[in-house]
Amino acid sequence: MKKFLIMLIIAMITATSVFASGQQESSEADANKVQEMVIGIVTVPDSAQHIAAVKFKELVEERSNGRFVFDIQHSASLGSEGSIIQQVQMGTVDIAIITDGPVGNVSKLVNALSLPFLFKSNEQADMILDGPLGQEILDSLAPYHLKGLAFSENGFRNLTNNKVPVNTAADVKGLKIRTMEAPLQVQIWRMLGANPTPMAWPINTELAQGTIDGQENPLWVIDKYKLYEVQKYMSMTRHVYSSHIDMMNLETFNKLSPEDQKMFETAMKEAAAYQRKVNRESNAGYMKNIKDNGMLVNETPDVNSFRKLVSEIYEQSKKDIGEDFITRLLNAVK
């Protein structure tokens, strides 16, 4: 009997050891398992969104020793920006780089970034977006199953059209202007006397067919999408500084280890900073190409005439977005 008990104890110890060893091997296998993720953007390769996505992909794949790999779905292969946001919320797309306008349909705090003539320079935009106010905006996405990681850049938006050279806001009256699918953008152009028409991107066909007269976007968009082929005039209104919000499905982010969470956030912030630098260094080249291809550019329109017509939107935004946040934001950019 005594001998039987000794053998039973030995068997139990052996079984426990084997089980523990199996658990450890399973844990190590899970830690080394390659996790595939999808990044969704609506723009073409070498665009602002694509540059940020590629840099992020490179950084995380390298720093994780290949534990994470990313498939960048570009050129609106996953649908419009609004559709991609929904897919990230559902977790069918893991990460996305989205223009701030449509994100304002999810979190109203994001709409603050679309206020006209808010930022005076790139440096001021960086200061706000990389600071506490920017973090508040990113954090405001959490209730909607989104993790805000960073702000990359679209850039200062300028007006193009195929009807008239625009020098003052009066020249905009009656123009059918494509806007982002964002209520605040529509409101701005309505205040300016235009006929705003929200549309998903891209819009080359609509411009060529005359369905719309014009659109407004940063220089890289006008150059990359060859809008000079379907638009005659550009005015450097710089009416809105447009950012990209680099986001991730919140549940997917929360499942990462703390170390991997930090790696993802750091990598996206670095990718965003890199993309901003590339974009700004490229603006002179974009402008040269736009002019060389025949677009007539007004580099000094009467911006004050635009400002006057949209000035009331700041007080209105305090009601729509939140008085405390808008007050702090406006004080910060004085």
C-alpha positions, 0 to 999 in steps of 0.5 A, a space after each residue: 500500500 505504501 509503495 502504491 501511494 509513493 508511485 501515485 504521488 510520483 505520477 501526479 508530480 510528473 503529470 503536473 510537470 508535463 501540464 505546466 510545461 505544456 502551458 508554458 510552451 503554449 504561452 510561448 507559442 501564443 507570444 510568438 504567433 504572427 498577428 495579421 492586421 488590416 489598415 484601411 485608407 481611401 487614398 492612393 499609394 504615396 498619398 499622405 495617408 499611405 505614407 503614414 500607414 507604410 511608416 507605421 507598418 515598417 516600425 511595428 513589424 521591425 520592433 515586434 520582430 515580425 509578430 505583427 504584419 499589416 495589410 494596407 488596403 488603399 484607394 477606397 477598396 474598403 469603401 468611403 471614409 465613413 464606411 471604414 470608420 464603421 468597419 474599425 468600430 466593428 473590428 473587421 478593420 483594425 486600423 485606419 487613417 481618416 480625415 478629421 471631417 468624417 470622424 466628427 460624425 462619431 465624436 463631436 469634439 473632433 469637429 473643433 478641428 474643422 473650425 475655419 482659420 483656427 490654426 495660423 501655422 503648421 507649428 501651431 497645429 502641431 503644438 495643439 494636436 500633440 498636446 493635452 487638447 489633442 489628446 482630449 480629442 483622441 480620448 473622445 473616441 473611446 466610447 465609440 469603440 475607437 482608440 485614437 493613436 495620433 494625428 497625421 496631416 492632410 494640410 491647409 485646404 485651398 479652393 479650386 473651381 472651374 468657373 471663375 477666379 476667386 479673389 474674395 468670398 463674393 466670388 464663391 457665391 453660387 458655386 457648387 462645391 464638393 465638401 467632406 461628408 461632415 455637417 460643419 464643412 457644409 455649414 462653412 460653405 453655406 455661410 460663404 454663399 456657395 452651394 455645398 455638396 457632400 461627396 465621398 472621395 474621389 471626385 474626378 469624374 464629377 468635376 469632369 462632368 460638371 456635376 460640381 464646380 469645385 472642391 477644396 483640399 490641400 496641395 498634395 491632393 490637388 497634385 496627386 489626383 491631377 485635379 489640374 486636368 479638371 479644374 482651372 482656378 485655385 485660390 490659396 484660401 488656407 481656410 481650414 487646417 485638415 488633420 488625419 486621425 490615426 485610429 484603431 479598434 479599441 477592443 483590439 488595442 486593449 487585447 495587446 500587452 501593455 508593452 505592445 500597446 506602448 509600441 503601437 502608440 509610439 510607432 503611430 506618433 513617429 509615423 505621423 511626425 514623419 508624414 507631416 515632415 514629408 508633406 511640408 517639404 513636398 508642398 513647393 514641388 506640388 505647387 510647381 507641378 500644379 502651375 506647370 500643368 496649367 492651373 491658374 493660382 491666386 496665392 494672395 486672395 482676400 482671406 479677411 473677406 472669408 473670415 468675416 462671413 464665417 466668424 459667427 461659427 465660433 460662438 455656434 460651435 460652443 453650443 454644438 461642441 462644448 463651451 469649455 473645450 472651444 473656449 480653451 482651444 480658442 485661448 490656446 491659438 490666440 
